[in-house]
Amino acid sequence: MPATDIHAERRYDDERFTTSGVFRSDRMKVVCGYFEPGQFIPVHAPDSDVAVTVRTGSGTVREGGTDHRVEPGDVVVVEAGTERGVRADDGERFEALLVTAPPPTDAEHGPVREGIRRGEFDPRGGEA
């Protein structure tokens, strides 16, 4: 049984959000996500569902055209094919458990890598 402690896996990077893998199969991927203030996963729309469970800090989860304000204990689920992104508020670290089913492909993560490179939360011109 894969198991971890979200606190034991904790690591931050000054440049971008970090993840620590908990589990991956052909059907599901589970990661702990760690964000410094203001860091984000850029808006993208892979063919997988995602559930984001906020552990610490506060931030925003984008679901299509709606930004959901989130804080510890909140769970947000975004369906496959819907644009989504995660952003930590300025001023505090943000930690979340992210479960995707099925795991996004490497090609589907292209917009994430590009958004991080450009420092853009929303590639359509939204703020970072």
N, CA, C and O of each residue as an XYZ file, in Angstrom:
512
protein
N       0.839     -1.175      0.000
C       0.000      0.000      0.000
C       0.888      1.244      0.000
O       1.657      1.443      0.941
N       0.801      2.083     -1.032
C       1.552      3.339     -1.022
C       1.005      4.262      0.064
O      -0.206      4.460      0.171
N       1.895      4.816      0.854
C       1.489      5.744      1.901
C       2.622      6.732      2.133
O       3.792      6.414      1.921
N       2.263      7.924      2.569
C       3.274      8.929      2.876
C       2.710      9.896      3.905
O       1.523      9.864      4.230
N       3.559     10.729      4.394
C       3.188     11.805      5.304
C       3.442     13.105      4.554
O       4.577     13.380      4.165
N       2.407     13.903      4.345
C       2.539     15.123      3.556
C       3.615     16.051      4.143
O       4.249     16.813      3.413
N       3.812     15.979      5.450
C       4.831     16.808      6.096
C       6.237     16.274      5.829
O       7.173     17.053      5.649
N       6.385     14.961      5.803
C       7.693     14.360      5.560
C       8.162     14.592      4.124
O       9.366     14.650      3.873
N       7.239     14.723      3.190
C       7.565     14.908      1.774
C       7.823     16.372      1.415
O       8.306     16.664      0.322
N       7.512     17.271      2.306
C       7.541     18.711      2.054
C       8.906     19.172      1.547
O       9.941     18.908      2.157
N       8.873     19.870      0.411
C      10.050     20.561     -0.108
C       9.560     21.683     -1.010
O       8.594     21.533     -1.757
N      10.240     22.788     -0.919
C       9.862     23.975     -1.680
C      10.994     24.366     -2.602
O      12.153     24.026     -2.362
N      10.650     25.088     -3.667
C      11.608     25.601     -4.636
C      11.265     27.074     -4.844
O      10.096     27.417     -5.020
N      12.259     27.935     -4.826
C      12.011     29.365     -5.014
C      11.498     29.698     -6.411
O      10.876     30.742     -6.607
N      11.749     28.828     -7.380
C      11.414     29.109     -8.783
C      10.018     28.662     -9.200
O       9.372     29.330    -10.008
N       9.542     27.534     -8.658
C       8.263     26.976     -9.106
C       7.698     26.033     -8.048
O       8.401     25.603     -7.133
N       6.395     25.718     -8.200
C       5.778     24.756     -7.283
C       6.496     23.418     -7.392
O       7.096     23.119     -8.424
N       6.440     22.615     -6.338
C       7.044     21.290     -6.380
C       5.993     20.247     -6.048
O       4.973     20.542     -5.425
N       6.261     19.024     -6.474
C       5.372     17.915     -6.148
C       6.195     16.742     -5.647
O       7.372     16.590     -5.973
N       5.542     15.927     -4.850
C       6.125     14.682     -4.391
C       5.114     13.587     -4.696
O       3.992     13.609     -4.190
N       5.513     12.637     -5.520
C       4.607     11.572     -5.918
C       4.302     10.609     -4.794
O       5.195     10.176     -4.066
N       3.033     10.279     -4.662
C       2.583      9.302     -3.673
C       2.248      7.988     -4.364
O       2.592      6.913     -3.874
N       1.568      8.082     -5.519
C       1.107      6.886     -6.223
C       0.844      7.234     -7.678
O       0.410      8.341     -7.997
N       1.115      6.261     -8.569
C       0.775      6.423     -9.985
C       0.470      5.053    -10.572
O       1.201      4.085    -10.362
N      -0.642      4.998    -11.321
C      -0.995      3.813    -12.089
C      -1.526      4.310    -13.431
O      -1.513      5.513    -13.694
N      -1.985      3.408    -14.268
C      -2.591      3.820    -15.536
C      -3.899      4.564    -15.318
O      -4.362      5.280    -16.206
N      -4.500      4.401    -14.141
C      -5.813      4.978    -13.855
C      -5.801      6.218    -12.965
O      -6.761      6.989    -12.969
N      -4.703      6.425    -12.186
C      -4.719      7.508    -11.204
C      -3.299      7.947    -10.866
O      -2.351      7.164    -10.920
N      -3.184      9.238    -10.511
C      -1.924      9.798    -10.034
C      -2.227     10.637     -8.792
O      -3.162     11.438     -8.791
N      -1.431     10.449     -7.733
C      -1.602     11.186     -6.487
C      -0.278     11.869     -6.158
O       0.762     11.214     -6.089
N      -0.319     13.204     -5.953
C       0.879     13.945     -5.583
C       0.573     14.930     -4.458
O      -0.546     15.428     -4.337
N       1.577     15.196     -3.650
C       1.533     16.295     -2.685
C       2.110     17.505     -3.415
O       3.182     17.417     -4.014
N       1.404     18.631     -3.368
C       1.860     19.839     -4.036
C       2.259     20.895     -3.021
O       1.550     21.133     -2.043
N       3.407     21.528     -3.264
C       3.955     22.529     -2.342
C       4.228     23.812     -3.127
O       4.947     23.801     -4.127
N       3.648     24.908     -2.661
C       3.731     26.184     -3.365
C       4.244     27.270     -2.427
O       3.721     27.442     -1.326
N       5.255     27.992     -2.858
C       5.653     29.206     -2.161
C       4.578     30.254     -2.464
O       3.809     30.070     -3.407
N       4.499     31.344     -1.698
C       3.505     32.380     -1.970
C       3.542     32.839     -3.430
O       4.602     33.148     -3.974
N       2.364     32.875     -4.044
C       2.237     33.342     -5.418
C       2.554     32.321     -6.497
O       2.293     32.584     -7.670
N       3.107     31.168     -6.147
C       3.409     30.153     -7.165
C       2.130     29.492     -7.650
O       1.100     29.539     -6.977
N       2.205     28.869     -8.833
C       0.989     28.343     -9.449
C       1.254     27.181    -10.384
O       2.375     26.961    -10.843
N       0.178     26.440    -10.653
C       0.105     25.499    -11.769
C      -0.695     26.247    -12.823
O      -1.861     26.566    -12.588
N      -0.102     26.539    -13.985
C      -0.807     27.322    -14.998
C      -2.095     26.655    -15.483
O      -2.244     25.434    -15.423
N      -3.000     27.470    -15.952
C      -4.272     26.996    -16.495
C      -3.999     26.108    -17.712
O      -3.257     26.478    -18.622
N      -4.612     24.943    -17.699
C      -4.512     23.974    -18.790
C      -5.755     23.095    -18.731
O      -6.522     23.180    -17.771
N      -5.968     22.251    -19.740
C      -7.204     21.457    -19.792
C      -6.921     20.023    -20.241
O      -7.284     19.646    -21.355
N      -6.278     19.218    -19.389
C      -6.014     17.832    -19.769
C      -7.283     16.978    -19.743
O      -8.314     17.383    -19.206
N      -7.181     15.805    -20.328
C      -8.305     14.869    -20.374
C      -8.323     13.980    -19.133
O      -8.365     12.754    -19.238
N      -8.292     14.603    -17.969
C      -8.367     13.864    -16.709
C      -9.120     14.702    -15.680
O      -9.068     15.931    -15.701
N      -9.814     14.019    -14.786
C     -10.440     14.687    -13.653
C      -9.344     14.989    -12.632
O      -8.327     14.297    -12.586
N      -9.551     16.022    -11.815
C      -8.624     16.299    -10.725
C      -9.413     16.672     -9.474
O     -10.419     17.378     -9.542
N      -8.935     16.185     -8.337
C      -9.458     16.601     -7.043
C      -8.313     17.256     -6.294
O      -7.237     16.673     -6.159
N      -8.543     18.468     -5.807
C      -7.542     19.226     -5.061
C      -8.053     19.369     -3.631
O      -9.108     19.958     -3.399
N      -7.299     18.827     -2.673
C      -7.634     18.943     -1.265
C      -6.606     19.852     -0.613
O      -5.422     19.520     -0.564
N      -7.050     20.990     -0.115
C      -6.148     21.971      0.480
C      -5.791     21.551      1.902
O      -6.668     21.277      2.721
N      -4.499     21.505      2.179
C      -4.005     21.128      3.504
C      -3.637     22.355      4.340
O      -4.060     22.480      5.489
N      -2.838     23.269      3.748
C      -2.442     24.487      4.460
C      -2.407     25.647      3.477
O      -2.263     25.453      2.269
N      -2.540     26.858      4.015
C      -2.491     28.052      3.190
C      -3.818     28.320      2.514
O      -4.804     27.619      2.738
N      -3.825     29.343      1.687
C      -5.029     29.683      0.928
C      -4.617     30.042     -0.486
O      -3.459     30.356     -0.761
N      -5.596     29.987     -1.376
C      -5.298     30.263     -2.768
C      -6.538     30.223     -3.630
O      -7.655     30.460     -3.170
N      -6.307     29.917     -4.897
C      -7.358     29.886     -5.901
C      -7.236     28.617     -6.720
O      -6.135     28.221     -7.102
N      -8.364     27.979     -6.991
C      -8.422     26.897     -7.972
C      -9.333     27.379     -9.085
O     -10.492     27.709     -8.834
N      -8.830     27.426    -10.307
C      -9.613     27.818    -11.482
C     -10.333     26.596    -12.000
O      -9.740     25.530    -12.158
N     -11.626     26.760    -12.266
C     -12.456     25.713    -12.879
C     -13.188     26.368    -14.024
O     -14.141     27.118    -13.810
N     -12.750     26.089    -15.249
C     -13.340     26.770    -16.398
C     -13.152     28.261    -16.247
O     -12.020     28.728    -16.112
N     -14.233     29.022    -16.267
C     -14.161     30.474    -16.130
C     -14.340     30.968    -14.713
O     -14.478     32.171    -14.492
N     -14.340     30.055    -13.737
C     -14.598     30.446    -12.349
C     -13.372     30.223    -11.483
O     -12.750     29.161    -11.524
N     -13.029     31.248    -10.689
C     -11.963     31.116     -9.699
C     -12.603     30.824     -8.346
O     -13.440     31.590     -7.868
N     -12.204     29.708     -7.731
C     -12.721     29.311     -6.421
C     -11.673     29.633     -5.363
O     -10.539     29.160     -5.438
N     -12.049     30.417     -4.403
C     -11.183     30.735     -3.266
C     -11.140     29.498     -2.376
O     -12.188     28.954     -2.027
N      -9.934     29.043     -2.000
C      -9.805     27.825     -1.205
C      -8.910     28.055      0.009
O      -8.023     28.909      0.012
N      -9.180     27.256      1.039
C      -8.392     27.293      2.275
C      -8.392     25.892      2.866
O      -9.064     25.004      2.341
N      -7.641     25.673      3.961
C      -7.516     24.319      4.508
C      -8.868     23.634      4.723
O      -9.811     24.212      5.265
N      -8.919     22.377      4.275
C     -10.122     21.572      4.401
C     -10.994     21.581      3.156
O     -11.857     20.716      3.006
N     -10.784     22.549      2.252
C     -11.591     22.609      1.033
C     -11.163     21.544      0.033
O      -9.983     21.212     -0.083
N     -12.147     21.019     -0.683
C     -11.911     20.061     -1.761
C     -12.604     20.603     -3.002
O     -13.793     20.920     -2.972
N     -11.849     20.706     -4.096
C     -12.404     21.164     -5.363
C     -12.137     20.078     -6.397
O     -11.018     19.575     -6.503
N     -13.163     19.721     -7.156
C     -13.026     18.719     -8.212
C     -13.320     19.389     -9.542
O     -14.329     20.078     -9.694
N     -12.421     19.178    -10.514
C     -12.592     19.741    -11.849
C     -12.610     18.576    -12.838
O     -11.717     17.729    -12.846
N     -13.645     18.558    -13.662
C     -13.812     17.459    -14.620
C     -12.814     17.541    -15.776
O     -12.298     18.610    -16.101
N     -12.563     16.393    -16.378
C     -11.673     16.289    -17.531
C     -12.090     17.250    -18.634
O     -13.278     17.464    -18.870
N     -11.098     17.826    -19.305
C     -11.351     18.718    -20.427
C     -11.705     20.137    -20.031
O     -11.835     21.001    -20.898
N     -11.864     20.398    -18.747
C     -12.187     21.732    -18.251
C     -10.891     22.449    -17.888
O     -10.016     21.873    -17.243
N     -10.773     23.704    -18.304
C      -9.578     24.454    -17.936
C      -9.467     24.547    -16.425
O     -10.455     24.750    -15.721
N      -8.226     24.391    -15.940
C      -7.983     24.432    -14.501
C      -6.570     24.921    -14.218
O      -5.669     24.808    -15.048
N      -6.410     25.460    -13.034
C      -5.105     25.898    -12.552
C      -5.208     26.084    -11.051
O      -6.305     26.183    -10.503
N      -4.059     26.132    -10.387
C      -3.996     26.304     -8.943
C      -2.987     27.409     -8.654
O      -1.893     27.423     -9.218
N      -3.362     28.336     -7.770
C      -2.451     29.441     -7.435
C      -2.485     29.700     -5.934
O      -3.558     29.821     -5.343
N      -1.301     29.785     -5.317
C      -1.185     30.132     -3.903
C      -1.338     31.635     -3.743
O      -0.899     32.410     -4.593
N      -1.964     32.037     -2.647
C      -2.038     33.461     -2.326
C      -0.641     33.995     -2.038
O       0.263     33.246     -1.670
N      -0.484     35.302     -2.213
C       0.746     35.962     -1.796
C       0.785     35.948     -0.273
O      -0.253     36.070      0.379
N       1.960     35.803      0.286
C       2.101     35.946      1.718
C       2.147     34.671      2.528
O       2.531     34.711      3.697
N       1.766     33.525      1.949
C       1.853     32.289      2.731
C       2.041     31.082      1.822
O       1.626     31.080      0.663
N       2.669     30.071      2.372
C       2.843     28.818      1.639
C       1.501     28.095      1.532
O       0.598     28.293      2.344
N       1.403     27.251      0.500
C       0.171     26.542      0.190
C       0.538     25.083     -0.054
O       1.489     24.791     -0.779
N      -0.215     24.171      0.549
C       0.017     22.746      0.337
C      -1.311     22.072      0.023
O      -2.340     22.378      0.626
N      -1.267     21.152     -0.929
C      -2.487     20.456     -1.326
C      -2.159     19.045     -1.781
O      -1.041     18.755     -2.208
N      -3.145     18.183     -1.683
C      -3.073     16.845     -2.250
C      -3.848     16.898     -3.556
O      -5.002     17.326     -3.581
N      -3.212     16.458     -4.651
C      -3.848     16.489     -5.973
C      -3.968     15.064     -6.497
O      -2.982     14.331     -6.566
N      -5.180     14.683     -6.865
C      -5.450     13.350     -7.406
C      -6.012     13.524     -8.798
O      -7.041     14.177     -8.973
N      -5.347     12.944     -9.803
C      -5.834     13.017    -11.183
C      -6.153     11.615    -11.675
O      -5.460     10.652    -11.349
N      -7.225     11.518    -12.474
C      -7.638     10.233    -13.012
C      -8.222     10.434    -14.401
O      -9.199     11.166    -14.557
N      -7.644      9.801    -15.407
C      -6.344      9.145    -15.411
C      -5.224     10.192    -15.388
O      -5.491     11.382    -15.562
N      -3.970      9.760    -15.173
C      -2.874     10.726    -15.147
C      -2.765     11.472    -16.482
O      -2.908     10.867    -17.545
N      -2.511     12.781    -16.428
C      -2.308     13.526    -17.675
C      -1.074     13.005    -18.409
O      -0.131     12.508    -17.794
N      -1.100     13.127    -19.718
C       0.053     12.715    -20.522
C       1.127     13.793    -20.470
O       0.866     14.921    -20.052
N       2.323     13.443    -20.894
C       3.406     14.419    -20.944
C       3.033     15.571    -21.877
O       3.320     16.730    -21.579
N       2.397     15.254    -23.002
C       1.983     16.303    -23.951
C       0.972     17.257    -23.315
O       1.005     18.460    -23.576
N       0.074     16.728    -22.482
C      -0.912     17.581    -21.816
C      -0.275     18.502    -20.784
O      -0.862     19.518    -20.412
N       0.919     18.155    -20.321
C       1.633     19.017    -19.378
C       2.470     20.080    -20.083
O       3.084     20.918    -19.422
N       2.504     20.058    -21.412
C       3.223     21.086    -22.173
C       2.785     22.497    -21.804
O       3.642     23.347    -21.559
N       1.468     22.786    -21.752
C       1.032     24.128    -21.363
C       1.447     24.511    -19.944
O       1.654     25.690    -19.658
N       1.568     23.533    -19.062
C       2.013     23.811    -17.695
C       3.474     24.266    -17.731
O       3.828     25.291    -17.147
N       4.308     23.500    -18.415
C       5.724     23.873    -18.516
C       5.896     25.245    -19.163
O       6.705     26.054    -18.709
N       5.135     25.504    -20.220
C       5.229     26.784    -20.924
C       4.748     27.941    -20.051
O       5.369     29.004    -20.044
N       3.654     27.750    -19.316
C       3.153     28.795    -18.434
C       4.134     29.131    -17.327
O       4.292     30.297    -16.963
N       4.797     28.105    -16.788
C       5.809     28.341    -15.756
C       6.983     29.105    -16.358
O       7.485     30.056    -15.759
N       7.415     28.686    -17.538
C       8.538     29.358    -18.201
C       8.241     30.838    -18.412
O       9.113     31.685    -18.218
N       7.012     31.145    -18.808
C       6.613     32.533    -19.079
C       6.164     33.292    -17.833
O       6.014     34.514    -17.869
N       5.948     32.572    -16.732
C       5.457     33.211    -15.516
C       4.001     33.630    -15.630
O       3.592     34.633    -15.044
N       3.206     32.854    -16.394
C       1.794     33.174    -16.635
C       0.881     32.111    -16.030
O       0.982     30.930    -16.364
N      -0.004     32.538    -15.144
C      -1.007     31.624    -14.608
C      -2.015     31.249    -15.692
O      -2.361     30.078    -15.849
N      -2.483     32.249    -16.438
C      -3.465     32.023    -17.503
C      -2.843     32.465    -18.827
O      -2.608     33.656    -19.032
N      -2.573     31.510    -19.734
C      -1.900     31.849    -20.987
C      -2.709     32.788    -21.883
O      -2.171     33.336    -22.845
N      -3.990     32.979    -21.578
C      -4.817     33.870    -22.380
C      -4.683     35.314    -21.916
O      -5.434     36.189    -22.349
N      -3.715     35.556    -21.028
C      -3.478     36.915    -20.581
C      -3.892     37.180    -19.168
O      -3.865     38.329    -18.726
N      -4.281     36.140    -18.428
C      -4.634     36.340    -17.027
C      -3.401     36.661    -16.202
O      -2.274     36.438    -16.644
N      -3.614     37.176    -15.023
C      -2.497     37.575    -14.175
C      -1.775     36.368    -13.614
O      -2.340     35.278    -13.528
N      -0.540     36.563    -13.237
C       0.261     35.488    -12.622
C       0.110     35.528    -11.125
O       0.702     34.709    -10.423
